[in-house]
């Protein structure tokens, strides 16, 4: 990272759960590959971190049929966690992406609590800054219950991961629950170092001409600008209830969106769907946040976190 860049982003430097970040802008898992795919468009070392493509114990080919479709003000997807598996990530991908000097945060998914522990232990290696637990997948031992919709199940995943890694553990909260605060507190109590929210909202779309669902998996995750108000609300609610830092995500496509999340209580933000529309959007957001801080005579992002005026 150049001296000029360090000076430029001095206001943006932050530290979350021991992770030193040059800026509070990260990229959301599943929207940015392994980072290297964007190296021609983005200074990867300037990002707070890259949450790499979801990783599982064994390789996965993902879902059949149409996996991505546009939706008004957003996108729906049902990729199905296609990835080469953790062994390939460790042997081939991680050594290749270390050259970029970015915080590599590995998003992991398991079919059982034990799988999360195995993955956490395998990824407790140099070059990995943290792990992010994706609990929006079913627990095969419990008859398909989704970890992320059951506080006890999510907490069990956090505890298992914490037992097997010294890295900071991030729990990614699903919005597809009745009470996001109960989920957040259960995961904090179980030892989560950071909470990230929100994951995609479950949705469905039907082509009226074929009279069939547009996605091969019938339902899929809805993301993009249309979900931002839901995400901001959930971040604000969770920030009132927990003491661990929050990475806010959900529909962020501009620096103004990012500022909203900071005011709601997020200490950092992750950009997802917007990367598909503009591969350089994260750099524009970093610049916009920096200018906003300068205009408001603020020295750091911490001076914005949770400062929304309710009264």
Phi, psi and omega in degrees: 000131185286157178299322180298316182293319179301318181293318182299319186260019183303319180294334187271349182297137179212168179224122182237116179052038178087358177267114179281122184239130179294328175218161179273022182249117178246177175243139185280143181302140178089354182242000189219016181055227176254016179093316185299331181296339183254007186299334179283345185248336191228141169280097187300331180288344180279340180287151175293332178175158175245116175275104190285169182310140181309132185241137180237170183296316179247157177301147177230138181271349178083186183279156176273165176078194181294129184251337182225137175216146177285148177226155178307122180059031179181199185211147173242143180216154173216058185301320179084028175059038175300125178194160184281356181095159187294326181298314179295320178302313183290320186277326187245309188287309184302313178300329183285324186269351180298336181298340187276353175065033181253158171285114180265114179251121186262120178275124184239148178227142178224160177266348176219162176302318183299324180298322178297321178295318179298313180297317180300319180291318180296329183265007177277065186227160175302144180098344175255121184277327183192167172241145178246124181272116175268107183256020179269032179232154186284144175276106186295333179286337183257023175075024175097006176299135180278123181311318188286355178251003181233114184305319181293319180294316179297318179297322179297322178296316179299311181300319181294317179296317181298328180292337189245008178211150173262357179286153172301138181251122178255131176254122180268115185276138175274139176278354186274054182224162178284320185225098182295329182292318177300318178297314183298314182294322178298320181286323175297314180299330181281351175115007178302134181276330182215148171247136173242137181198143013244159168283182183290154174274140179287130182217174179211146181222140182237131175281115186288343180278318177271343183060033179233156175300143180287332181265144180297333182266008182074300177251165180199180181270128178266129179221177179105182186307331183296337183262358186302314180301325177294316181295316179299316179299316182292320177299316180299315180299313182293321181298332178288339192251342184238164179251350179279155179293155182239135169257115183270140178206158180131090175082016181282121179224005179207167179294329178298320177299316180299317180300321177304314181295321177298313181298327180286341178129002178280142178266347176204168179227155175236134182259131184241266187305327181301335178298332179289325181280324182214101184296347180257009188298326182296324179292322178295322179293318177302313180298318181296319178296317180300315179296321179298315179298317180297315181297327182263010177054046178251143184268338184205165180293332182302333181287352178257336191298119177074017187267016177302136181268110183269322183286000000 
